[in-house]
Amino acid sequence: MKNLLIHSDNLKAMKFLLKNKKLRGKIDLIYIDPPFATNGNFTITNGRASTISNSKKGDIAYSDKLKGKDFINF
């Protein structure tokens, strides 16, 4: 299979890949970008270094408020 771009809910997309593209057992990694169109900030805290959340504590890992040129520079 060549490259494939899917605009969908991630769970629906993964189920589609497993069922319709016969990829069960053949996928090593699926990269899912941060949540877009939320207009929120997502942070990383010391206790949750491996996850991103929208907690009020911690360092900003991703801000969905970036637009235009600022978004491209992200």
C-alpha positions as CSV (number, residue, x, y, z in Angstrom):
1,M,0.0,0.0,0.0
2,K,1.2,3.5,-0.8
3,N,0.7,6.5,1.5
4,L,-2.8,7.0,2.8
5,L,-4.2,10.2,4.4
6,I,-7.4,9.8,6.4
7,H,-9.5,12.7,7.7
8,S,-11.6,10.9,10.4
9,D,-12.0,10.2,14.0
10,N,-8.9,8.2,14.9
11,L,-10.7,5.1,16.3
12,K,-12.9,4.9,13.2
13,A,-9.9,5.2,11.0
14,M,-7.9,2.5,12.8
15,K,-10.9,0.1,12.6
16,F,-11.2,0.9,8.9
17,L,-7.5,0.1,8.3
18,L,-7.8,-3.2,10.2
19,K,-10.9,-4.3,8.4
20,N,-10.8,-2.9,4.9
21,K,-7.0,-2.8,4.2
22,K,-6.3,-6.1,5.9
23,L,-3.5,-4.6,8.1
24,R,-4.2,-6.5,11.3
25,G,-0.8,-7.5,12.7
26,K,1.1,-5.5,10.1
27,I,1.0,-2.0,11.7
28,D,4.0,-1.0,13.9
29,L,3.1,2.6,14.5
30,I,0.3,5.1,13.9
31,Y,1.2,8.7,14.5
32,I,-1.7,10.9,15.6
33,D,-1.2,14.7,15.8
34,P,-2.2,16.7,18.8
35,P,-5.9,17.5,19.1
36,F,-6.6,20.4,16.7
37,A,-9.6,22.9,16.6
38,T,-9.9,22.8,20.4
39,N,-8.7,26.4,21.0
40,G,-7.0,25.2,24.2
41,N,-3.6,24.7,25.7
42,F,-2.1,21.2,26.4
43,T,0.5,20.8,29.1
44,I,3.2,18.3,30.3
45,T,3.7,18.0,34.1
46,N,6.5,16.2,35.9
47,G,4.3,13.3,36.9
48,R,2.9,12.9,33.4
49,A,6.0,13.4,31.2
50,S,4.8,10.8,28.7
51,T,1.3,12.3,28.2
52,I,-0.2,15.6,27.1
53,S,-3.2,16.9,28.9
54,N,-5.1,20.2,29.2
55,S,-4.3,20.5,32.9
56,K,-3.8,24.0,34.3
57,K,-0.5,23.0,35.8
58,G,2.7,22.2,33.9
59,D,4.6,23.5,30.9
60,I,2.7,24.2,27.7
61,A,3.4,21.4,25.3
62,Y,1.0,22.4,22.6
63,S,-1.3,25.4,22.1
64,D,-4.2,25.1,19.7
65,K,-4.5,28.9,19.6
66,L,-1.8,29.4,17.0
67,K,-2.9,30.7,13.6
68,G,-1.2,31.4,10.2
69,K,2.5,32.1,10.3
70,D,2.8,31.2,14.1
71,F,1.2,27.8,13.4
72,I,3.6,27.0,10.6
73,N,6.5,27.9,12.9
74,F,5.2,25.5,15.6
